């Protein structure tokens, strides 16, 4: 996300419309890196594996807006670039503790053709080396050599056809590319469906966030390149402990900070004919990513390139003021520019919480409590972290936005749910998060002791910790007392980041003060009784429009989905055909997604037709038996949503498959819960 405010002359103030510009997580987020897409971090994920409680999944994505049909020079990882994933697991040691470094090599297997794939050969075939450092970068050991990157998913003749292409289905190519080094990791590098989702069109139009029915995912059907690592918890934990050795599910010794980067050497030498002749010099960081949306939503345009090249451990304090008074908050404040951005009208920051505390930009927040008996023994005490959290009387969000991005949130007063506090936000409440690693640097922090929420849990939510807080405050299963217990989605953003997490909505809600409300600093319309006021309801009901990815995710490793195919073809069945798509432009293309998913009774099946066609949708069980058929009839090109009731079915996994003009497209898995 990027945010700009274009100030115009006072005479035109009545027409003021601040330009709230959003970019997909970290897609083209800074001027310089926009010219170097192969080195551009797009997203970073870190989450507890839902398939193995002893594993952590780290995903670093690069190369924004890869069009699936972007040939003849298809997207691939760049040479002469160091792609790195950095892990900090100990606040007492400076800098990184563990680093995974990837370097890639490309070759043309057949320089006589202009095709990327022909007769079983690839242009450009990409391989990689993965090195690991467990001493903070002092030394590296290669754990994978000659790892294979799958080719782009060009089309059925290039991939499936045994005579013309590779003679394989794409899933098999991905599976064959998985590496399992002796050090215990699983590793995959290759093109994937870009898992991020955001309504770029609406957001770019002066913050014009649209409701879900009208929103359009600006990243739908784009790909990116991904580095996926599944790592044992014991490898990442600072003392080599396993999950079973954790003191509890919020054990502070199991917190890690993760960030990713790309670096290039300083000097590129060109030959007389203009071809690169070599690179030399020191390695320079040109892109980095920890928390999503930092460089888009928090760092101003004049500092974005500086941010990308800054070492987070030594330079991030320079940017702290941007978190203490985040620019986005100006568009949620009617005394500033809130009235000019109607797309954020549901979001308003506490200006008089509990009749005393104003968290609007430039106001005092909780500073009036500094060095008082009220904060003694809390995280706000100067003997603890008060010098950072309450630095002065004009940095109100140093108490919530700054720690979310720079330190993680501790399981200390006042950072516990209001449950059990008896109306005093500074009292001891119900623990719900502890990913505290006070390095004062931007990183995605994850407590590895927290269990994963099963993806078919009826309470699983893309709202992550926000949903965990709501359950801990309102659900009788969790709000009976202030004891520590697992609440679904305690493993969600900002405690790490799952592929499903709607980080745009969560961060906009956070800027609007939802974290403050969770700990008992209620919204201005709270007058006693229930804290679930209209203003809190507005904030919790707000979404950024697009709330889920355009396709499914894989249940287990590598979790990310296959890349979108550049060409689907028609019903070619000639020599070498696999019986699926071949050459031609005859058939319309259909794309379908399901939400909510998992579902308890009703599920929406949203699909898009590229051309007119006769549409039917079949719902089958895991063994292929048809349990329902939806006949939509002839429909012109466009987007449609069909609601289907599965209330009468038993809980379990089902598949929805759309057929257009007799051609069946990829099925979508839907999970029915009780």
C-alpha positions in Angstrom: 0.0 0.0 0.0 1.2 3.5 -0.7 -0.5 6.6 0.7 -0.1 10.1 -0.6 -1.7 13.4 0.3 -1.5 16.1 -2.4 -2.0 19.5 -0.7 -3.6 22.1 -2.9 -4.2 25.7 -2.4 -6.4 26.8 0.4 -8.9 28.2 -2.0 -9.6 24.7 -3.2 -9.6 23.1 0.2 -13.3 22.3 -0.1 -12.4 20.0 -2.9 -9.5 18.3 -1.1 -9.2 14.6 -1.9 -6.1 13.1 -0.5 -4.8 10.4 -2.7 -4.7 7.2 -0.7 -2.7 4.9 -3.0 -2.4 1.2 -2.3 -0.1 -1.3 -3.8 -0.6 -5.1 -3.4 1.3 -5.8 -0.2 4.8 -4.9 -1.5 4.2 -4.9 -5.3 6.1 -2.1 -6.9 6.1 -0.2 -3.6 9.1 2.1 -4.1 10.4 4.1 -7.1 13.7 2.3 -7.6 12.6 -1.2 -7.1 9.7 -0.7 -9.5 12.4 -0.7 -12.2 13.9 -4.0 -10.9 11.0 -6.5 -10.6 13.2 -9.6 -10.4 14.5 -8.3 -7.1 11.2 -7.0 -5.8 9.8 -8.7 -2.6 6.1 -8.9 -3.0 5.0 -10.8 0.1 6.3 -12.6 3.2 4.4 -15.3 5.2 5.4 -17.2 8.4 2.9 -19.6 10.0 2.6 -22.8 12.0 2.1 -25.7 9.6 -1.5 -26.9 9.8 -0.2 -30.4 8.8 2.7 -30.8 11.3 2.7 -29.0 14.7 6.5 -29.3 14.8 7.0 -27.3 11.5 7.0 -23.6 10.6 6.3 -22.5 7.0 8.3 -19.5 5.6 7.3 -18.1 2.2 9.0 -15.2 0.5 7.5 -14.1 -2.8 9.1 -12.0 -5.5 8.4 -10.5 -9.0 5.0 -8.6 -9.0 2.2 -8.8 -11.5 3.4 -11.8 -13.6 0.9 -12.2 -16.4 0.4 -15.9 -17.0 0.8 -15.3 -20.8 3.8 -13.1 -20.4 6.0 -14.7 -23.1 8.1 -15.2 -25.0 10.6 -14.1 -22.3 8.8 -15.6 -19.3 9.3 -14.5 -15.7 11.9 -16.3 -13.6 14.2 -15.7 -10.7 17.1 -13.4 -11.5 20.8 -14.3 -11.7 23.3 -12.2 -9.7 20.8 -11.6 -7.0 20.9 -12.9 -3.4 17.4 -13.8 -2.3 17.5 -14.2 1.5 15.1 -15.1 4.4 16.4 -13.8 7.7 15.4 -15.2 11.1 16.0 -13.5 14.5 15.3 -15.7 17.5 17.2 -14.0 20.3 16.8 -10.4 21.3 20.2 -10.6 23.1 22.2 -11.3 20.0 22.7 -8.5 17.4 21.2 -9.0 14.0 20.2 -12.2 12.3 20.6 -15.6 13.9 19.6 -17.8 10.9 19.8 -16.9 7.2 18.6 -18.9 4.2 20.3 -17.6 1.0 19.2 -18.6 -2.5 21.1 -17.9 -5.8 19.7 -18.9 -9.2 21.3 -19.9 -12.5 19.6 -20.0 -15.9 20.5 -21.7 -19.1 19.0 -22.2 -22.6 18.7 -25.9 -23.4 17.9 -25.2 -27.1 19.0 -21.9 -28.5 17.6 -22.7 -32.0 14.0 -22.0 -31.1 12.0 -19.0 -30.1 9.7 -21.1 -27.9 10.3 -21.4 -24.2 9.6 -25.2 -24.2 10.0 -27.4 -27.3 10.6 -31.1 -27.7 11.3 -31.6 -24.0 13.8 -28.8 -23.6 13.4 -25.6 -21.7 14.5 -22.0 -22.4 15.2 -20.7 -19.8 15.8 -23.6 -17.4 16.5 -22.3 -13.9 18.3 -24.1 -11.1 19.4 -22.9 -7.6 21.6 -23.3 -4.7 20.3 -22.8 -1.1 22.8 -22.0 1.6 22.1 -21.8 5.3 23.8 -19.9 8.1 23.1 -20.6 11.7 25.8 -18.2 13.1 24.2 -14.9 12.0 25.8 -14.9 8.5 29.4 -15.5 9.6 29.5 -18.7 7.6 27.2 -20.5 5.1 26.7 -24.2 4.2 25.1 -25.3 1.0 22.1 -27.5 1.9 20.7 -27.7 -1.7 22.7 -27.6 -4.9 21.2 -27.9 -8.4 17.6 -27.5 -7.1 15.2 -27.3 -10.0 12.7 -24.4 -10.6 9.6 -25.6 -12.5 9.0 -23.9 -15.8 6.2 -21.3 -16.3 2.8 -22.9 -16.8 2.6 -21.9 -20.4 -0.1 -24.1 -21.8 -1.1 -27.7 -22.5 1.2 -28.3 -25.5 4.2 -26.9 -23.7 3.5 -28.8 -20.4 1.3 -31.8 -21.0 2.0 -32.8 -24.5 4.6 -35.6 -24.6 5.5 -35.0 -28.2 5.8 -31.3 -28.3 6.4 -30.4 -24.6 7.4 -31.9 -21.3 4.7 -34.7 -21.1 3.7 -33.9 -17.5 0.9 -32.4 -15.6 2.0 -29.2 -13.7 1.3 -30.6 -10.3 3.9 -33.4 -10.9 6.5 -30.7 -12.0 5.9 -28.9 -8.7 6.2 -32.1 -6.7 9.4 -33.1 -8.4 10.9 -29.7 -7.6 10.5 -30.2 -3.8 13.9 -30.6 -2.1 14.3 -32.3 1.3 17.9 -31.6 2.5 19.5 -33.6 5.3 19.1 -30.6 7.6 15.4 -31.3 8.0 13.8 -28.6 5.8 11.5 -29.0 2.8 12.1 -26.4 0.0 10.3 -25.4 -3.1 11.2 -22.5 -5.5 9.0 -21.7 -8.5 6.2 -19.8 -10.1 2.8 -19.8 -8.2 -0.5 -18.1 -8.1 0.0 -14.8 -6.3 -1.7 -15.5 -3.0 -2.3 -11.9 -2.1 -5.6 -10.2 -2.7 -6.7 -6.6 -2.7 -9.1 -4.3 -4.5 -6.5 -2.2 -6.3 -8.9 -0.3 -8.5 -11.1 0.9 -5.7 -8.2 1.7 -3.4 -6.3 3.7 -6.0 -9.3 5.8 -6.6 -8.7 8.1 -3.6 -9.3 5.3 -1.1 -12.5 4.2 -2.8 -12.8 0.8 -1.0 -15.8 -1.0 -2.4 -18.1 -3.6 -0.7 -17.4 -7.2 -1.5 -20.1 -7.4 -4.1 -18.5 -4.7 -6.2 -14.8 -5.1 -5.3 -12.4 -6.5 -7.9 -9.2 -8.4 -6.9 -6.5 -6.5 -8.8 -4.1 -9.5 -8.4 -6.6 -12.1 -9.6 -5.0 -14.5 -12.1 -1.5 -13.0 -11.7 1.5 -15.1 -10.7 4.6 -14.5 -8.8 7.8 -16.5 -7.9 8.0 -18.1 -4.5 10.6 -19.5 -2.1 8.8 -21.9 0.3 10.7 -23.4 3.3 9.1 -25.7 5.9 11.5 -25.8 8.9 11.4 -27.8 12.1 10.5 -25.6 15.1 13.7 -26.9 16.9 15.8 -25.5 14.1 14.4 -22.0 14.5 14.0 -22.0 18.3 17.0 -20.3 20.0 17.8 -23.2 22.3 16.9 -26.0 19.9 13.7 -26.9 21.7 10.7 -28.7 20.2 7.1 -27.5 20.6 6.6 -30.2 23.3 9.2 -28.4 25.5 7.4 -25.1 25.5 6.2 -23.9 28.9 2.8 -22.9 27.4 1.3 -21.8 24.1 2.6 -18.3 24.6 6.1 -19.2 25.7 8.2 -16.1 25.0 11.3 -18.2 24.2 9.6 -19.5 21.0 9.2 -16.1 19.3 11.0 -15.5 16.1 11.2 -12.4 13.8 11.3 -13.0 10.0 12.1 -10.7 7.1 13.1 -11.3 3.5 15.4 -9.3 1.2 17.0 -9.2 -2.2 20.5 -7.9 -2.8 22.7 -7.0 -5.9 26.4 -6.3 -6.3 27.3 -2.7 -6.7 28.9 -2.7 -10.1 27.6 -4.1 -13.4 30.1 -3.9 -16.3 28.8 -3.7 -19.9 30.7 -4.9 -23.0 31.1 -2.7 -26.1 28.0 -4.2 -27.6 25.9 -3.4 -24.5 25.7 -6.9 -23.1 26.4 -7.4 -19.3 30.0 -8.6 -19.0 30.0 -9.1 -15.3 29.2 -7.9 -11.8 31.5 -7.0 -8.9 31.7 -5.1 -5.7 29.9 -5.4 -2.4 26.4 -6.8 -2.1 23.8 -4.1 -1.6 20.3 -4.7 -0.3 17.8 -3.3 -2.8 14.5 -4.7 -1.4 13.2 -6.0 1.9 9.9 -7.0 3.5 8.9 -7.9 7.0 5.4 -6.8 8.0 3.0 -6.4 5.0 2.2 -2.9 3.8 4.9 -1.2 5.8 6.6 0.5 2.9 3.2 1.1 1.2 1.0 2.3 4.1 3.5 3.8 6.6 6.7 5.0 4.9 6.3 8.2 2.9 7.2 8.4 -0.7 10.4 10.3 -0.2 11.8 7.6 2.1 10.7 4.4 0.4 14.0 3.8 -1.4 15.9 4.5 1.7 13.6 2.0 3.6 14.3 -0.7 1.1 18.1 -0.5 1.5 18.1 0.1 5.3 19.3 -2.7 7.7 16.3 -3.1 9.9 18.3 -3.9 13.0 20.4 -0.7 12.8 18.2 1.8 10.9 14.5 1.3 11.6 14.4 3.7 14.6 14.8 6.4 12.0 11.3 5.7 10.8 9.6 5.3 14.2 7.7 8.5 14.0 5.8 7.2 11.0 4.3 4.5 13.1 3.6 6.7 16.1 1.5 9.0 13.9 0.5 6.9 10.8 -0.6 8.8 7.8 -3.6 6.6 7.2 -5.0 7.7 10.5 -5.5 11.2 8.9 -8.2 9.6 6.7 -10.0 8.2 9.7 -10.3 11.5 11.5 -13.0 14.0 10.6 -10.9 16.9 12.0 -8.3 16.1 9.4 -9.2 14.5 6.0 -11.7 11.8 7.1 -14.6 13.4 5.2 -12.6 13.3 1.9 -12.2 9.5 1.9 -15.7 7.9 2.1 -14.3 4.5 1.5 -12.9 4.5 5.1 -16.0 6.2 6.7 -16.7 3.1 8.9 -13.2 3.6 10.5 -12.9 6.3 13.2 -10.2 6.5 15.8 -10.8 6.9 19.5 -10.8 10.7 20.3 -12.3 10.4 23.8 -11.8 6.8 24.9 -13.1 6.2 28.5 -13.7 10.0 28.5 -10.0 10.7 28.7 -7.7 9.4 26.0 -7.3 10.8 22.5 -5.4 8.6 19.9 -5.7 10.9 16.9 -2.5 11.9 15.3 -0.5 14.5 17.3 -2.6 14.0 20.4 -1.4 12.5 23.7 -2.9 9.0 23.8 -2.0 7.4 27.1 0.9 9.9 27.8 -1.0 11.4 30.8 -0.3 8.0 32.6 3.5 8.2 32.1 5.4 7.6 35.3 2.2 7.3 37.4 1.3 4.6 39.8 -1.3 3.4 37.4 1.3 2.0 34.9 3.7 0.7 37.5 4.5 -3.0 36.7 3.0 -2.7 33.2 4.8 -2.6 29.9 4.1 1.1 29.9 6.4 1.6 33.0 9.7 3.3 32.1 11.4 0.5 34.0 10.0 -1.8 31.3 9.3 -0.3 27.8 7.6 3.0 28.6 10.4 5.0 27.1 9.5 3.5 23.7 5.7 3.1 24.2 5.1 6.5 25.8 7.9 8.6 24.2 6.2 12.0 24.3 2.7 13.6 24.4 2.4 13.8 20.6 3.0 10.2 19.6 -0.3 8.4 20.5 0.1 5.3 18.4 3.5 4.4 19.9 1.4 2.4 22.3 -0.2 0.1 19.7 0.9 0.5 16.0 4.6 0.9 16.8 4.9 -2.3 18.9 2.8 -4.3 16.4 5.3 -3.5 13.7 8.6 -3.0 15.6 8.6 -5.3 18.7 5.6 -7.6 18.6 3.0 -7.6 21.4 3.9 -8.9 24.9 1.8 -10.9 27.2 2.0 -8.1 29.7 -0.4 -5.6 31.1 -2.1 -3.7 29.4 -1.7 -5.9 26.3 -4.3 -8.5 27.3 -7.9 -8.8 26.4 -10.4 -6.8 28.4 -12.0 -10.1 29.5 -11.4 -10.3 33.3 -10.2 -6.7 33.6 -13.4 -5.4 35.3 -13.4 -2.2 33.3 -9.8 -1.2 34.0 -7.8 -1.4 30.8 -4.5 -1.5 32.8 -5.5 -4.6 34.9 -4.6 -8.2 34.1 -6.8 -9.6 31.4 -7.0 -12.7 29.2 -3.8 -13.5 27.3 -4.3 -13.8 23.5 -1.0 -12.9 21.9 2.7 -12.9 22.8 5.0 -12.4 19.9 7.3 -10.0 21.6 10.9 -9.7 20.3 12.0 -6.2 21.3 14.6 -5.6 18.5 12.9 -2.3 17.4 12.9 -3.5 13.8 10.3 -4.2 11.2 9.8 -8.0 11.0 7.0 -10.5 10.9 7.0 -11.9 14.4 5.6 -15.4 15.2 5.3 -17.3 18.4 6.0 -20.9 17.3 4.4 -22.4 20.5 0.9 -21.3 19.4 -1.0 -24.2 17.8 -2.3 -23.9 14.3 -6.0 -23.3 13.8 -7.4 -26.1 11.6 -8.5 -24.7 8.3 -11.8 -26.6 8.6 -12.5 -25.1 12.1 -15.8 -23.2 12.0 -14.1 -20.3 13.7 -11.2 -20.2 11.3 -11.1 -16.6 10.0 -9.0 -14.5 7.7 -9.2 -11.8 10.3 -6.5 -13.5 12.4 -5.8 -12.0 15.8 -8.8 -9.6 15.4 -11.1 -12.7 15.3 -9.3 -14.3 18.2 -9.9 -11.1 20.2 -13.6 -11.0 19.3 -14.0 -14.7 20.4 -12.1 -14.0 23.6 -14.3 -11.1 24.4 -17.8 -12.4 23.4 -17.8 -16.2 23.1 -18.9 -18.0 26.3 -16.4 -20.8 25.4 -13.5 -18.3 25.9 -14.7 -15.3 27.9 -15.7 -17.0 31.2 -12.5 -16.0 32.9 -9.0 -14.5 32.2 -7.2 -17.8 32.1 -4.8 -18.7 29.3 -6.4 -21.0 26.7 -6.1 -21.5 23.0 -8.5 -19.3 21.1 -8.9 -20.0 17.3 -6.8 -17.7 15.2 -4.3 -16.9 17.8 -1.9 -18.2 15.1 -3.1 -15.5 12.6 -1.8 -12.1 11.6 -0.1 -10.2 13.2 1.2 -13.3 15.0 2.9 -14.4 11.9 0.9 -14.4 8.7 -1.1 -17.2 7.1 -1.8 -17.3 3.4 -5.5 -16.8 4.1 -5.1 -13.7 6.3 -6.7 -10.5 5.1 -3.9 -8.2 6.1 -5.3 -5.2 4.3 -8.5 -5.3 6.4 -6.7 -6.1 9.6 -4.2 -3.3 9.3 -6.9 -0.7 8.4 -8.9 -1.9 11.4 -5.7 -1.6 13.5 -5.0 1.9 12.4 -8.6 2.6 13.4 -7.9 1.5 17.0 -9.3 -2.0 17.1 -6.3 -3.3 19.1 -6.9 -0.5 21.7 -10.5 -1.5 21.9 -9.6 -5.2 22.4 -7.6 -4.3 25.6 -10.4 -2.1 27.0 -9.8 1.3 25.5 -13.3 1.4 24.0 -14.6 3.7 21.3 -16.0 7.1 22.1 -19.7 6.0 22.0 -19.1 3.6 24.9 -21.2 4.8 27.9 -21.1 1.7 30.1 -22.6 -1.7 29.7 -21.8 -3.6 26.6 -18.6 -2.3 24.8 -20.1 -3.6 21.5 -21.2 -0.2 20.5 -22.2 1.1 17.0 -18.7 2.4 16.4 -17.0 -0.8 17.4 -19.5 -2.7 15.2 -18.6 -0.4 12.3 -14.9 -1.1 12.6 -15.4 -4.9 13.0 -17.8 -4.9 10.1 -15.4 -3.0 7.8 -13.6 -5.0 5.1 -11.3 -3.8 2.3 -13.7 -5.4 -0.2 -11.7 -8.3 -1.4 -11.4 -10.7 1.5 -10.0 -13.9 0.0 -7.7 -15.2 -2.8 -8.9 -15.8 -6.3 -8.3 -19.6 -6.0 -7.6 -22.2 -3.3 -4.5 -23.0 -1.4 -3.0 -26.5 -1.1 -3.7 -28.2 2.2 0.0 -29.1 2.9 3.4 -28.4 1.5 4.1 -26.3 -0.5 0.7 -24.7 0.5 0.8 -22.2 -2.3 -1.2 -22.9 -5.4 -0.1 -23.8 -8.9 0.5 -20.8 -11.2 -2.2 -19.7 -13.5 -1.8 -21.2 -17.0 -1.0 -18.8 -19.8 -3.2 -20.6 -22.3 -6.0 -23.1 -21.8 -6.7 -24.0 -25.4 -9.6 -26.0 -26.8 -10.5 -29.6 -27.1 -7.5 -30.7 -29.3 -7.2 -34.5 -29.1 -4.5 -35.1 -31.7 -1.2 -37.0 -31.4 0.4 -36.5 -28.0 -2.7 -35.1 -26.4 -3.4 -35.7 -22.8 -7.1 -35.4 -23.4 -7.3 -32.0 -21.9 -6.7 -28.6 -23.5 -4.8 -28.1 -26.7 -4.2 -25.4 -29.3 -7.0 -23.0 -30.2 -9.2 -20.2 -29.0 -12.5 -21.8 -29.2 -13.6 -22.3 -25.6 -14.5 -19.6 -23.1 -12.5 -19.6 -19.9 -14.2 -19.9 -16.5 -12.8 -19.1 -13.1 -14.6 -20.0 -9.9 -14.0 -19.4 -6.2 -16.0 -20.3 -3.1 -16.6 -18.2 0.1 -17.0 -18.5 3.0 -14.9 -21.6 3.0 -15.2 -23.5 5.3 -19.0 -23.0 5.4 -21.7 -24.2 7.8 -24.9 -23.9 5.7 -24.6 -21.5 2.7 -21.6 -21.1 0.4 -21.2 -18.5 -2.4 -19.9 -19.9 -5.7 -18.5 -16.9 -7.6 -17.4 -17.4 -11.2 -16.3 -15.4 -14.2 -16.9 -16.1 -17.8 -14.6 -14.8 -20.5 -17.2 -15.4 -23.2 -20.8 -16.5 -23.5 -21.6 -20.0 -22.5 -24.1 -22.5 -21.1 -23.1 -23.0 -17.4 -23.7 -25.8 -14.9 -22.1 -26.5 -11.6 -21.7 -29.9 -10.0 -21.1 -30.6 -6.3 -19.4 -33.9 -5.7 -18.1 -35.8 -2.6 -14.5 -37.0 -2.4 -15.2 -40.1 -4.4 -16.9 -38.3 -7.2 -20.5 -38.9 -6.4 -22.7 -36.0 -7.4 -24.6 -34.5 -4.4 -26.0 -31.4 -6.2 -26.3 -29.9 -9.6 -26.9 -26.2 -10.4 -28.1 -25.4 -13.9 -27.4 -21.7 -14.6 -28.3 -21.9 -18.3 -26.9 -19.6 -21.0 -25.0 -16.6 -19.7 -23.1 -13.8 -21.4 -19.5 -12.9 -20.4 -19.2 -11.5 -16.9 -19.1 -12.3 -13.2 -21.8 -14.2 -11.4 -22.4 -15.5 -7.8 -24.6 -18.5 -7.0 -25.6 -19.3 -3.4 -25.8 -23.0 -2.6 -27.1 -24.5 0.5 -25.2 -27.5 1.8 -27.1 -27.5 5.2 -28.4 -31.0 4.7 -25.0 -32.6 4.0 -22.7 -34.2 6.6 -19.6 -32.3 7.6 -16.6 -33.0 5.3 -14.9 -32.1 2.0 -16.8 -31.6 -1.3 -15.8 -30.3 -4.7 -17.6 -27.7 -6.9 -16.8 -27.9 -10.6 -18.1 -25.6 -13.3 -18.8 -26.7 -16.8 -19.2 -24.2 -19.7 -20.4 -25.4 -23.1 -19.6 -29.0 -22.1 -16.0 -28.2 -21.0 -15.2 -28.8 -17.4 -12.7 -26.6 -15.5 -10.7 -27.0 -12.4 -12.7 -27.9 -9.3 -12.8 -25.9 -6.1 -12.7 -27.6 -2.8 -15.3 -26.6 -0.3 -15.4 -27.7 3.3 -18.7 -28.2 5.2 -18.5 -27.9 9.0 -21.1 -28.5 11.6 
